[in-house]
Amino acid sequence: MRTVAMEQRKKIHPHKFTLWVAIASILMMFAGLTSAYIVKRNQANWLSFELPIAFWYSTAAMIASSITMWQAQRKFKNREIPAYRSLITVTFILGLLFVALQVVGFTILAKNGLPMNKNVAVSFLYVIVGLHGAHVVGGIVALMVTFAKAFSKSVRNYNSVPVDVMATYWHFVDFLWIYLLIFLLAIR
Amino acid sequence: MSTSAALHHEDLHSAHDAHHEHHHHETFISKYVFSQDHKMISKQFLITGIIWAIIGGLFSVLFRLQLGYPEATFPWLEDLLGHWAKGGKLNPEFYYALVTMHGTILVFFVLTAGLSGTFANFLIPLQIGARDMASPMLNMLSYWFFFLASIIMFSSLFVQTGPASGGWTIYPPLSALGDASSGSKIGMDLWLVSMAMFIVSSLLGGLNYISTILNLRTKGMSMTRMPLTVWALFFTAILGVLSFPVLLSGAILLLFDRNLGTSFFLSDIVIGGKILPNEGGSAILFQHLFWFLGHPEVYIILLPAMGMSSEILSVNSRKPIFGYMAMVGSMFAIAILAFLVWAHHMFVTGLNPFLGAFFVLLTLLIAVPSAIKVFNWLTTLWRGNIRFTPAMLFAIGFVSMFISGGLTGIFLGNSALDIHLHDTYFVIAHFHIVMGVASFFGMFAGVYHWFPKMYGRFLNNTMAYIHFWISIVGAYLIFWPMHYEGLAGMPRRYYDFSMWESFKQFGGLNEFISFVSMIVFAAQLLFVFNFFYSIFKGRKVTSTNPWGANTLEWTTPIRPGHGNWPGEIPEVHRGAYDYGKDGREFISQIEPVGENESHH
């Protein structure tokens, strides 16, 4: 049993690997949307507009949350549980702040006369940024689970896999947002 | 660092042991309903798929009734369908709904979930030597998302305005505007929501299949020793994971267009004399998003059938599969090309002919790996010691269908010929033979071959032989004549051909096709009866390896529990196809290589 299980383990934990495949899959969805965006932009009736300032603040929150997540992961591995708990809490709050700022951004857009159905360019922004936001919300739900776990028991189990999976996903939504922001700024 | 690594190893280890112990304390709910055992989930997919196949098949019989007997009325239809068949004659709107739902159900719910869901779940852990999937929890969720999708799609059949009716390809603007037809109303929304659930299910399944194959193979099971079924299911999962999200993005954009007033796919539309405000959208954009999934989807359906047929042909010819690495390589080539040919569905949309030429070239290139596979199957059979089990007959039938249907693909892949053949019965004939019937045959082969492993009993052979011969003869009688109709320009999706002078000549032929389709449908019901009857009353399996096969699933007990092997997982010492080697009929993968053993 032991030898077989050892053999099955390989270099990467299956759950971590599954996450990487899931990331590839999510990327394909955004590849579909952004390529549709490019195709549409080269056709008639495209409106060019400025992104709301709130998106810059949300970007700052997202980057900050990635840093706190990274630190939280380190503290967990060094078994500094109180520090880990507070860093996870900060990450969680920054995640909520990000989503709130995205919503503020869309409210500003709508106020400035750019509601979703104004032009296909605006519609794309709503869908692409909105779907990214949905993925962040998914991450926040997972963070809540991590958060609850960090506080519920006295964290006797030092299995780092769930924390690693959480951190990888969180950095992924961060990178995805930065990519999307650059994409939306460069191709208007 | 090393301590934490060791700790996580320890944790994984206990997880493995936990699996192993599972079957000791199971309730009815945890064993049959919310099961995390890959074998039970596989059966759930299979039985749900069979129920869908009966519904989808029945729909085709109903619309064939209209096509074969356009003048006749059937009072019982009114009893069955109510206002959709007033006076015993199918309502044209409902005819479209039947065609749409037939396609949706068969392509997605039966030949994707029912086929991949069943056999990827059942065979991957058993054939690579794993106790279960990488994440049994996600695996269970995969089935229950499929179940949810099924419930939503099924309920759409009963809404007052009817289910979606814009064709299984749901092209806008028909699918984007509620006022376009009665099937474009709530039925269409339910279709989209159901498909979103379905896509989530496919993705969760696919993720699991890929990580299981790459991470949980037993000792000695290198990639090049894996049975071809596992390779096929591996490529299928990769295709699904990379192409379904693109369809999801298209479906989301369509939902926005339908319900939130956006114009991704809509522009300059006048409906009922009213000009719509939508501007700037492109209906063609949807077709790109749809077919970027839609074409790989063909291979998502076909590859598992190819893999299972390869395995069954080799086992029942008592010969190694011819050209193992060529088989793997050609599946890899097919998987790559699957992503590069989607625009061949769009030759007549005004696509730049220069661009079309590239898609023609890439499309015709698929003939190369396909031909490699066909020749390898034939050379596997060549001078084999063939046992004509029902599974073997269906596997040979698969090869026959793949050749017949594949050849017409070469016609359709030419953009110039496609101008004439597009949207005719030639296309119907082509994809039904190469994708529909061929994959069904692969699936039947798989069910007949692995049923003893699933339920510990055999299916009834007499019923199986009747099922096979009616199915293969019937399938050719139904679809072969459609080529002629298509060449004569008879368009698909029409409700009544008797109104056209040029198509009246096909009245008798249409009647013949409809008649045969009913007989073939009845033969499928015989299979369904055989299936459920044999679960309870079939002849019991008495040996662990009834087919004399080499692969690992036949080293488990006759009815394996959760965890598959009661003791240690066996170690693998050789490839899956050592049949007829050194005068021995078969040599199991777990048998160490002898000192004087010859090389194949």
Interface residues (C-beta under 8 A of the other chain):
Chain A: M1 R2 T3 V4 A5 E7 Q8 R9 K10 I12 H13 P14 H15 F17 T18 V21 A22 A24 S25 I26 M28 M29 F30 A31 G32 L33 A36 V39 K40 Q43 A44 N45 W46 K77 M116 N117 N119 V120 S123 F124 Y126 V127 L131 N157 Y158 N159 S160 V161
Chain B: M1 S4 L7 H8 H9 D11 L12 H13 H16 D17 H20 G129 A130 A134 S135 L138 L203 G206 L207 N208 I210 S211 T212 L214 N215 L216 R217 T218 K219 V241 L242 S243 F244 P245 V246 L248 S249 G250 I252 L253 F256 L260 G261 T262 S263 F264 S267 E279 G280 G281 S282 L285 H288 L289 F292 G567 E568 I569 E571
